Amino acid sequence: MRRSTVLLRSRQRGLSIIEVLVSLVIGLVVVGAVLLSYVTSGQTNKLQAAYAQMNEDAQVGLLILSRDLQLAGYAQPTSLDAVTFQFGRTYSGSAVFGCDTGFVSASTTGNVACAAAGASPAIEVVYEGDITNTVEHSSGRPSDCLGAALTQQTVGLTDFYVTYNRYYVATSTLGRPELHCASKLGNTGGALVDNVENMKIWYGEANPIDKRQIVRYVSAANVLDPTFGHVVSVRVCLMMRSAEPVLSAEDPATYLDCDSVSQTSADRFARRAYFTTTALRNKMTF
């Protein structure tokens, strides 16, 4: 009995130090692979969420601009010339006006002026406002892009309201770039869309003979008519930026700007350019 017990004990042994180390290494490799997969998946989800947010913000910004541009130059007819068969209208001024260097003051109550240099391009969109093409103010009057009631004007026996919406890019107090709007009413500009880093605008000028044929797209400084009277289309680019730095060392840091020039993001913010082209329907001759 004692002999069998001794033999049984002699056959029992623990793990050697080499076996323990091999087991630890295998375990660490497995755990490391799981952690790497988790971190990579988290970074991918974070980047995708940033681009999804940029897509949504860009769509909102371009929709606001496109909607206003479609109304540019609109005014109700007040009379008909029996010789030329042309309608007289409540408002017959410029439908749009732009500055490549931004406005001196977007909220000035007079005519807007271009800044000397340095700012992002800006555009003024003008049309007759009513309670169907603007948000109705609590006073019952039409409103501008900030929701302020428009001032009544009168031509003959016709009362009307003119909207002067001025769009530009500015930086918030938190250092975040935003698409802003101000108006001729003197209201301080307000933010419409967050994380719009830059805006670029091209104006489509029509052929003097065929007013529906666009012959070129140019910046505001190169528009031939200082009143922008031959502009019948506007192309807008919004350069969007992610809300926070989301690019890792492994992510591509290059992007195309509004001029389709490759740029490099040195601050880890993701960027993407979004475009839209809008015909000024009230400036087209049919």
Residue frames as qw, qx, qy, qz and C-alpha x, y, z in Angstrom:
[[0.000, 0.886, 0.463, 0.000, 0.00, 0.00, 0.00],
 [0.290, -0.819, 0.113, 0.482, 2.79, 2.40, 0.88],
 [0.457, -0.143, 0.594, 0.646, 4.69, 1.49, -2.31],
 [0.261, 0.603, 0.644, 0.392, 1.72, 2.35, -4.56],
 [0.123, -0.942, -0.254, 0.181, 1.26, 5.69, -2.80],
 [0.400, -0.611, 0.329, 0.598, 4.87, 6.61, -3.35],
 [0.400, 0.145, 0.679, 0.598, 4.64, 5.68, -7.04],
 [0.127, 0.803, 0.558, 0.166, 1.48, 7.81, -7.47],
 [0.222, -0.909, -0.045, 0.350, 3.10, 10.83, -5.90],
 [0.466, -0.373, 0.477, 0.645, 6.19, 10.46, -8.04],
 [0.342, 0.404, 0.669, 0.521, 4.06, 10.74, -11.16],
 [0.012, -0.918, -0.395, 0.011, 2.42, 14.05, -10.06],
 [0.483, -0.140, 0.037, 0.863, 4.16, 17.32, -10.96],
 [0.132, 0.805, 0.279, -0.507, 3.30, 21.05, -11.47],
 [0.579, 0.790, 0.124, 0.158, 3.78, 23.33, -14.47],
 [0.680, -0.097, 0.030, 0.726, 7.29, 24.33, -15.30],
 [0.098, -0.665, -0.061, 0.738, 8.31, 28.02, -15.48],
 [0.067, -0.141, 0.629, 0.762, 8.59, 27.74, -19.29],
 [0.046, -0.472, -0.842, -0.259, 5.02, 26.46, -19.61],
 [0.121, -0.751, -0.464, 0.453, 3.76, 29.29, -17.41],
 [0.112, -0.519, 0.225, 0.817, 5.59, 31.91, -19.49],
 [0.034, 0.095, 0.774, 0.625, 4.29, 30.45, -22.75],
 [0.075, -0.632, -0.771, 0.006, 0.75, 30.52, -21.39],
 [0.129, -0.729, -0.230, 0.632, 1.14, 34.13, -20.30],
 [0.098, -0.307, 0.472, 0.821, 2.48, 35.18, -23.69],
 [0.016, -0.328, -0.837, -0.438, -0.41, 33.49, -25.51],
 [0.124, -0.724, -0.632, 0.248, -2.89, 35.14, -23.17],
 [0.136, -0.632, 0.004, 0.763, -1.33, 38.57, -23.67],
 [0.076, -0.061, 0.654, 0.750, -1.40, 38.16, -27.44],
 [0.072, -0.528, -0.816, -0.225, -5.10, 37.30, -27.35],
 [0.171, -0.770, -0.428, 0.440, -5.95, 40.15, -24.98],
 [0.183, -0.462, 0.250, 0.831, -3.86, 42.59, -27.06],
 [0.052, 0.178, 0.746, 0.640, -5.65, 41.56, -30.25],
 [0.123, -0.693, -0.711, -0.002, -9.02, 42.09, -28.60],
 [0.211, -0.731, -0.191, 0.620, -8.00, 45.51, -27.26],
 [0.172, -0.247, 0.468, 0.831, -6.60, 46.56, -30.63],
 [0.006, -0.409, -0.791, -0.455, -9.80, 45.53, -32.35],
 [0.180, -0.766, -0.568, 0.241, -11.84, 47.47, -29.79],
 [0.216, -0.623, 0.039, 0.751, -9.74, 50.63, -30.09],
 [0.127, -0.048, 0.629, 0.765, -9.74, 50.47, -33.91],
 [0.055, -0.565, -0.784, -0.251, -13.48, 49.93, -33.98],
 [0.199, -0.777, -0.398, 0.444, -14.00, 52.87, -31.62],
 [0.190, -0.456, 0.269, 0.827, -11.83, 55.16, -33.76],
 [0.064, 0.191, 0.753, 0.627, -13.68, 54.12, -36.92],
 [0.117, -0.700, -0.704, -0.007, -17.06, 54.75, -35.31],
 [0.225, -0.711, -0.174, 0.643, -15.89, 58.13, -34.06],
 [0.148, -0.256, 0.472, 0.831, -14.67, 59.14, -37.52],
 [0.012, -0.386, -0.804, -0.451, -17.86, 57.93, -39.22],
 [0.157, -0.761, -0.573, 0.262, -19.97, 59.85, -36.71],
 [0.198, -0.576, 0.069, 0.790, -17.97, 63.01, -37.43],
 [0.046, -0.032, 0.637, 0.768, -18.49, 62.71, -41.19],
 [0.084, -0.565, -0.803, -0.169, -22.19, 61.95, -40.68],
 [0.167, -0.760, -0.367, 0.509, -22.53, 65.13, -38.61],
 [0.137, -0.403, 0.331, 0.842, -20.67, 67.15, -41.24],
 [0.032, 0.255, 0.799, 0.544, -22.98, 65.74, -43.94],
 [0.126, -0.710, -0.689, 0.076, -26.05, 66.73, -41.95],
 [0.189, -0.708, -0.131, 0.667, -24.79, 70.23, -41.11],
 [0.143, -0.207, 0.524, 0.814, -23.76, 70.85, -44.73],
 [0.002, 0.450, 0.809, 0.378, -27.18, 69.78, -46.00],
 [0.144, -0.792, -0.504, 0.311, -28.87, 72.20, -43.62],
 [0.207, -0.601, 0.126, 0.762, -26.58, 75.08, -44.58],
 [0.103, -0.044, 0.669, 0.735, -26.87, 74.49, -48.33],
 [0.016, -0.587, -0.794, -0.155, -30.65, 74.09, -48.05],
 [0.130, -0.787, -0.317, 0.513, -30.98, 77.46, -46.31],
 [0.136, -0.489, 0.355, 0.785, -28.81, 79.19, -48.91],
 [0.098, 0.141, 0.816, 0.552, -30.43, 77.43, -51.88],
 [0.007, 0.690, 0.720, -0.074, -33.95, 78.25, -50.70],
 [0.074, -0.789, -0.131, 0.595, -33.15, 81.94, -50.31],
 [0.150, -0.338, 0.557, 0.743, -31.36, 82.07, -53.66],
 [0.133, 0.388, 0.846, 0.341, -34.41, 80.61, -55.37],
 [0.027, -0.837, -0.513, 0.187, -36.38, 83.58, -54.02],
 [0.347, -0.413, 0.125, 0.833, -33.74, 86.17, -54.97],
 [0.006, 0.037, -0.430, -0.902, -35.24, 88.99, -57.04],
 [0.083, -0.526, -0.833, -0.153, -38.84, 87.99, -56.38],
 [0.100, 0.224, 0.253, -0.936, -41.37, 90.87, -56.27],
 [0.356, 0.555, 0.738, -0.141, -45.08, 91.07, -56.94],
 [0.233, 0.334, 0.449, 0.795, -46.22, 92.90, -60.11],
 [0.022, 0.530, 0.436, -0.727, -47.94, 96.23, -59.66],
 [0.442, 0.694, 0.018, -0.569, -48.57, 97.33, -63.27],
 [0.715, 0.186, 0.576, 0.349, -48.18, 96.29, -66.92],
 [0.002, 0.538, -0.307, -0.785, -46.59, 98.44, -69.62],
 [0.722, 0.516, 0.362, -0.286, -48.89, 98.28, -72.66],
 [0.470, 0.783, -0.362, -0.185, -45.97, 98.90, -75.06],
 [0.179, 0.544, -0.815, 0.088, -43.19, 96.67, -73.73],
 [0.853, -0.238, -0.368, -0.285, -45.52, 94.25, -71.94],
 [0.459, 0.192, -0.664, 0.559, -43.16, 94.42, -68.97],
 [0.530, -0.699, -0.480, -0.019, -44.52, 94.27, -65.44],
 [0.019, -0.684, 0.358, -0.635, -43.77, 97.03, -62.98],
 [0.728, -0.248, -0.613, 0.177, -42.81, 95.53, -59.63],
 [0.503, -0.857, -0.103, -0.037, -42.64, 96.54, -56.01],
 [0.498, -0.691, 0.410, 0.324, -38.88, 95.88, -55.90],
 [0.782, 0.620, -0.002, 0.060, -36.62, 96.11, -58.95],
 [0.126, -0.850, 0.512, 0.004, -33.15, 96.32, -57.41],
 [0.311, 0.461, -0.831, -0.017, -30.36, 93.76, -57.30],
 [0.892, -0.221, -0.289, -0.268, -31.31, 90.18, -56.50],
 [0.875, -0.323, -0.099, 0.346, -27.89, 89.31, -55.08],
 [0.174, 0.897, -0.327, 0.242, -24.70, 91.11, -54.13],
 [0.939, -0.237, -0.113, 0.221, -21.44, 89.50, -53.05],
 [0.022, -0.895, 0.432, -0.105, -18.01, 90.26, -51.65],
 [0.823, 0.235, -0.485, 0.176, -15.00, 87.95, -51.90],
 [0.352, 0.256, -0.581, 0.688, -13.53, 89.42, -48.70],
 [0.262, -0.516, -0.739, 0.346, -16.71, 89.62, -46.64],
 [0.058, -0.854, -0.329, -0.400, -18.75, 92.63, -45.54],
 [0.142, 0.439, -0.388, 0.798, -17.51, 95.60, -43.54],
 [0.301, 0.002, 0.652, -0.696, -20.65, 95.25, -41.42],
 [0.106, -0.227, -0.907, -0.339, -23.26, 92.64, -42.28],
 [0.123, -0.635, -0.722, 0.247, -25.82, 94.29, -40.00],
 [0.083, -0.187, 0.037, 0.978, -25.56, 97.83, -41.36],
 [0.372, 0.600, 0.572, -0.417, -28.91, 99.48, -42.05],
 [0.354, 0.729, -0.230, -0.539, -27.65, 100.95, -45.32],
 [0.834, 0.466, -0.276, -0.101, -26.14, 99.35, -48.38],
 [0.866, -0.392, 0.223, 0.215, -23.63, 96.69, -47.50],
 [0.295, 0.859, -0.415, -0.058, -19.97, 97.31, -48.39],
 [0.927, 0.145, -0.289, 0.191, -17.09, 94.93, -49.04],
 [0.626, -0.720, 0.176, 0.243, -14.27, 94.61, -46.51],
 [0.169, 0.829, -0.486, -0.218, -10.75, 95.47, -47.63],
 [0.554, 0.360, -0.751, -0.021, -9.35, 91.96, -47.14],
 [0.051, -0.350, 0.819, -0.453, -9.10, 88.95, -44.93],
 [0.597, 0.023, 0.563, -0.571, -12.58, 87.58, -44.40],
 [0.358, 0.180, 0.896, 0.189, -14.48, 84.68, -45.98],
 [0.102, -0.201, -0.523, -0.822, -16.75, 85.53, -48.95],
 [0.208, 0.382, 0.653, -0.621, -20.24, 86.78, -48.12],
 [0.015, -0.296, -0.686, -0.664, -23.48, 87.20, -50.06],
 [0.298, 0.248, 0.387, -0.837, -26.60, 89.33, -49.75],
 [0.026, 0.320, 0.875, 0.362, -29.89, 87.88, -51.02],
 [0.212, 0.218, 0.208, -0.930, -32.76, 90.30, -51.67],
 [0.155, -0.319, -0.809, -0.468, -36.42, 89.63, -52.44],
 [0.461, -0.369, -0.002, -0.807, -39.91, 90.71, -51.45],
 [0.107, 0.006, -0.936, 0.336, -40.87, 88.88, -48.31],
 [0.600, -0.301, -0.171, -0.721, -44.36, 87.79, -47.38],
 [0.612, -0.352, 0.558, -0.435, -45.90, 85.37, -44.92],
 [0.965, 0.198, 0.073, -0.153, -45.70, 82.50, -47.43],
 [0.771, 0.470, -0.294, 0.312, -41.99, 82.69, -48.30],
 [0.159, 0.453, -0.596, 0.644, -40.75, 83.70, -44.84],
 [0.350, -0.354, -0.804, 0.325, -41.64, 82.73, -41.30],
 [0.201, -0.765, -0.319, -0.522, -44.51, 84.89, -40.11],
 [0.177, 0.239, -0.521, 0.800, -43.54, 87.16, -37.23],
 [0.119, -0.450, -0.790, 0.400, -45.75, 87.37, -34.14],
 [0.129, 0.448, 0.115, -0.877, -46.80, 90.83, -35.37],
 [0.661, 0.559, 0.464, -0.187, -48.23, 89.24, -38.53],
 [0.336, 0.844, -0.313, -0.277, -45.48, 90.67, -40.74],
 [0.902, 0.314, -0.239, 0.175, -42.90, 88.69, -42.75],
 [0.598, -0.742, 0.251, 0.171, -39.48, 88.13, -41.16],
 [0.356, 0.749, -0.556, -0.059, -35.82, 88.03, -42.13],
 [0.724, 0.202, -0.653, 0.090, -33.37, 85.12, -41.67],
 [0.178, 0.159, -0.713, 0.660, -33.15, 85.87, -37.94],
 [0.209, -0.542, -0.812, 0.059, -36.92, 85.97, -37.43],
 [0.072, -0.404, -0.246, 0.878, -37.10, 89.77, -37.02],
 [0.391, 0.732, 0.535, -0.157, -40.14, 91.53, -38.48],
 [0.447, 0.247, 0.364, 0.779, -39.54, 93.36, -41.77],
 [0.023, 0.457, 0.187, -0.869, -40.24, 97.06, -42.26],
 [0.469, 0.652, 0.594, -0.030, -43.25, 97.97, -44.38],
 [0.151, -0.255, 0.349, 0.889, -42.69, 99.91, -47.63],
 [0.458, 0.644, 0.515, -0.334, -45.24, 101.39, -50.01],
 [0.158, -0.090, 0.563, 0.806, -45.37, 101.87, -53.80],
 [0.338, -0.275, -0.478, -0.763, -48.52, 103.67, -54.87],
 [0.701, -0.370, 0.079, -0.605, -51.28, 101.86, -53.02],
 [0.909, 0.026, -0.415, 0.022, -49.28, 98.66, -52.57],
 [0.464, -0.737, 0.450, -0.194, -47.70, 97.82, -49.23],
 [0.917, 0.224, -0.317, 0.095, -44.80, 95.34, -49.29],
 [0.609, -0.713, 0.338, 0.081, -41.71, 94.16, -47.41],
 [0.653, 0.622, -0.425, 0.078, -38.18, 93.59, -48.71],
 [0.885, -0.430, 0.124, 0.126, -35.87, 90.98, -47.22],
 [0.362, 0.780, -0.484, 0.161, -32.10, 91.61, -47.14],
 [0.916, -0.377, 0.134, 0.031, -30.50, 88.40, -45.87],
 [0.285, 0.804, -0.512, 0.101, -26.71, 88.54, -45.58],
 [0.981, -0.191, 0.003, 0.042, -24.81, 85.28, -45.18],
 [0.280, 0.759, -0.529, 0.257, -21.21, 85.04, -44.02],
 [0.843, -0.143, -0.460, 0.240, -18.84, 82.89, -41.94],
 [0.142, -0.773, 0.337, -0.519, -17.76, 84.05, -38.48],
 [0.500, 0.084, -0.780, 0.368, -16.11, 82.58, -35.40],
 [0.576, -0.697, -0.357, -0.237, -18.08, 82.16, -32.18],
 [0.296, -0.812, 0.375, -0.334, -16.84, 83.16, -28.73],
 [0.867, -0.311, 0.390, -0.017, -15.89, 79.51, -28.25],
 [0.146, -0.566, 0.674, 0.452, -13.63, 79.63, -31.30],
 [0.528, 0.248, 0.807, 0.096, -15.98, 77.56, -33.46],
 [0.060, 0.138, -0.448, -0.881, -16.54, 78.62, -37.11],
 [0.329, 0.484, 0.750, -0.309, -20.20, 79.09, -38.02],
 [0.114, 0.407, 0.558, 0.714, -22.44, 80.16, -40.88],
 [0.019, -0.454, -0.463, 0.761, -24.10, 83.40, -39.82],
 [0.138, 0.612, 0.566, 0.535, -26.87, 85.60, -41.17],
 [0.089, -0.435, -0.309, 0.841, -27.60, 89.26, -40.59],
 [0.273, 0.698, 0.615, 0.246, -30.03, 91.69, -42.21],
 [0.214, 0.475, 0.117, 0.846, -30.41, 95.31, -43.28],
 [0.459, -0.772, -0.345, -0.273, -32.57, 95.91, -40.22],
 [0.001, -0.731, 0.464, -0.500, -29.41, 96.35, -38.17],
 [0.892, -0.399, 0.082, -0.196, -29.88, 93.13, -36.22],
 [0.228, -0.645, 0.728, 0.048, -26.68, 91.60, -34.92],
 [0.607, 0.293, -0.673, -0.304, -25.79, 88.54, -36.94],
 [0.749, -0.303, 0.465, -0.362, -26.80, 85.15, -35.58],
 [0.108, -0.336, 0.914, 0.202, -25.41, 81.66, -36.12],
 [0.791, 0.177, -0.141, -0.568, -27.34, 79.27, -38.38],
 [0.973, 0.103, -0.203, 0.022, -25.04, 76.25, -38.78],
 [0.555, -0.726, 0.386, 0.125, -22.06, 75.16, -36.67],
 [0.663, -0.298, 0.585, 0.360, -18.61, 74.10, -37.92],
 [0.627, 0.726, 0.211, 0.189, -18.70, 75.90, -41.28],
 [0.623, -0.421, 0.121, 0.648, -15.03, 76.80, -41.64],
 [0.091, -0.337, 0.358, 0.866, -15.22, 78.63, -44.95],
 [0.553, 0.623, 0.519, -0.191, -17.61, 79.55, -47.75],
 [0.195, -0.273, 0.503, 0.797, -16.80, 80.19, -51.39],
 [0.485, 0.644, 0.471, -0.358, -19.22, 81.60, -53.95],
 [0.240, -0.062, 0.598, 0.762, -19.20, 81.77, -57.75],
 [0.407, 0.560, 0.291, -0.661, -21.70, 83.80, -59.78],
 [0.490, 0.259, 0.731, 0.399, -23.07, 82.54, -63.10],
 [0.152, 0.528, -0.062, -0.834, -23.33, 85.38, -65.58],
 [0.654, 0.499, 0.562, -0.089, -25.76, 85.09, -68.48],
 [0.403, 0.187, 0.509, 0.737, -25.18, 85.71, -72.14],
 [0.131, 0.343, 0.133, -0.921, -26.46, 89.27, -72.90],
 [0.401, 0.084, -0.555, -0.724, -28.36, 87.87, -75.90],
 [0.689, -0.260, -0.634, -0.235, -29.76, 84.72, -74.31],
 [0.316, -0.616, 0.377, -0.614, -30.53, 85.52, -70.66],
 [0.919, -0.272, 0.143, -0.246, -30.92, 81.82, -69.82],
 [0.881, 0.303, -0.225, 0.284, -27.49, 80.79, -71.11],
 [0.536, -0.804, 0.197, 0.168, -24.79, 80.95, -68.47],
 [0.657, 0.685, -0.264, 0.171, -21.44, 81.73, -70.06],
 [0.485, 0.362, -0.594, 0.530, -19.16, 81.64, -67.04],
 [0.654, -0.693, -0.299, 0.046, -18.90, 81.33, -63.27],
 [0.402, 0.518, -0.298, 0.694, -16.74, 83.94, -61.58],
 [0.388, -0.368, -0.563, 0.630, -15.98, 85.29, -58.12],
 [0.006, -0.879, -0.417, 0.232, -17.68, 88.48, -56.95],
 [0.241, -0.677, 0.224, 0.658, -14.68, 90.63, -57.87],
 [0.192, -0.140, 0.714, 0.659, -14.88, 89.43, -61.47],
 [0.295, 0.653, 0.694, -0.076, -18.61, 90.00, -62.04],
 [0.323, 0.299, 0.339, 0.832, -18.86, 92.46, -64.96],
 [0.238, -0.687, -0.321, -0.606, -22.03, 94.25, -63.83],
 [0.119, 0.244, -0.608, 0.746, -21.45, 95.96, -60.45],
 [0.591, -0.155, 0.203, -0.765, -25.16, 95.57, -59.70],
 [0.278, -0.082, 0.956, -0.044, -24.96, 91.81, -60.40],
 [0.598, 0.362, 0.115, -0.706, -27.79, 92.31, -62.87],
 [0.652, 0.388, -0.548, -0.352, -26.61, 89.59, -65.26],
 [0.045, -0.251, 0.931, -0.262, -26.15, 86.97, -62.55],
 [0.744, -0.078, -0.250, -0.615, -28.74, 84.22, -63.00],
 [0.920, -0.151, -0.360, 0.022, -27.13, 81.40, -61.03],
 [0.213, -0.775, 0.501, -0.321, -25.01, 81.02, -57.89],
 [0.848, 0.047, -0.512, 0.126, -22.68, 78.17, -56.95],
 [0.418, -0.756, 0.331, -0.379, -21.84, 77.80, -53.26],
 [0.722, 0.121, -0.634, 0.248, -19.22, 75.69, -51.49],
 [0.570, -0.732, 0.183, -0.325, -19.26, 75.14, -47.74],
 [0.504, 0.363, -0.721, 0.308, -16.06, 73.83, -46.18],
 [0.757, -0.560, -0.099, -0.323, -17.21, 71.83, -43.17],
 [0.217, 0.484, -0.741, 0.413, -15.05, 70.90, -40.18],
 [0.614, -0.329, -0.715, 0.055, -15.64, 68.21, -37.58],
 [0.437, -0.838, -0.114, -0.308, -16.76, 69.40, -34.16],
 [0.584, -0.712, 0.387, 0.047, -13.63, 67.99, -32.50],
 [0.181, 0.606, -0.748, -0.204, -10.28, 66.47, -33.53],
 [0.909, 0.003, 0.287, -0.302, -11.04, 62.94, -34.73],
 [0.761, 0.543, -0.356, 0.018, -8.14, 61.99, -37.01],
 [0.807, -0.491, 0.276, 0.179, -5.56, 59.56, -35.68],
 [0.188, -0.642, 0.593, 0.448, -2.03, 59.09, -36.97],
 [0.407, 0.055, 0.867, 0.284, -3.28, 56.26, -39.20],
 [0.401, 0.731, 0.526, -0.167, -6.13, 58.26, -40.80],
 [0.475, 0.414, 0.310, 0.711, -5.59, 60.20, -44.04],
 [0.203, -0.617, -0.282, 0.706, -5.08, 63.87, -43.19],
 [0.082, -0.098, 0.429, 0.894, -5.53, 65.23, -46.72],
 [0.328, 0.642, 0.644, -0.257, -8.73, 66.68, -48.15],
 [0.302, 0.378, 0.445, 0.754, -9.84, 68.74, -51.16],
 [0.006, 0.411, 0.328, -0.851, -10.82, 72.34, -50.53],
 [0.466, 0.673, 0.394, -0.418, -13.48, 74.36, -52.41],
 [0.349, 0.748, -0.391, -0.408, -11.04, 74.87, -55.30],
 [0.989, 0.140, -0.038, -0.034, -10.37, 71.09, -55.47],
 [0.332, 0.681, -0.565, 0.326, -6.84, 71.68, -54.22],
 [0.811, -0.230, -0.510, 0.170, -5.39, 69.04, -51.89],
 [0.170, -0.743, 0.340, -0.551, -4.80, 70.31, -48.37],
 [0.575, -0.008, -0.756, 0.313, -3.45, 68.70, -45.21],
 [0.551, -0.743, -0.150, -0.348, -5.18, 68.85, -41.84],
 [0.426, 0.383, -0.604, 0.554, -2.49, 69.56, -39.26],
 [0.303, -0.334, 0.451, -0.770, -4.88, 69.90, -36.30],
 [0.045, 0.069, 0.990, -0.116, -6.56, 66.44, -36.55],
 [0.493, 0.414, 0.358, -0.677, -9.92, 67.98, -37.53],
 [0.438, 0.281, 0.781, 0.346, -11.70, 66.22, -40.39],
 [0.212, 0.531, -0.035, -0.820, -12.81, 68.44, -43.28],
 [0.393, 0.318, 0.795, 0.337, -14.92, 68.07, -46.39],
 [0.130, 0.231, -0.172, -0.949, -16.21, 70.46, -49.08],
 [0.323, 0.497, 0.800, -0.095, -19.88, 70.46, -50.12],
 [0.022, -0.101, 0.372, 0.922, -21.31, 72.16, -53.21],
 [0.340, 0.608, 0.702, -0.148, -24.65, 73.29, -54.57],
 [0.103, 0.005, 0.380, 0.919, -25.70, 75.34, -57.60],
 [0.185, 0.615, 0.666, -0.380, -28.94, 77.32, -57.61],
 [0.199, 0.421, 0.475, 0.747, -30.65, 79.09, -60.50],
 [0.082, 0.297, 0.327, -0.893, -32.10, 82.51, -59.69],
 [0.253, 0.464, 0.828, 0.187, -35.53, 81.71, -61.05],
 [0.103, 0.876, 0.374, -0.287, -36.79, 85.28, -60.83],
 [0.086, -0.716, 0.358, 0.592, -33.87, 86.48, -62.94],
 [0.372, 0.030, 0.822, 0.430, -34.37, 84.00, -65.78],
 [0.404, 0.365, -0.135, -0.828, -36.14, 85.31, -68.90],
 [0.440, 0.183, 0.879, 0.029, -38.75, 82.93, -70.33]]
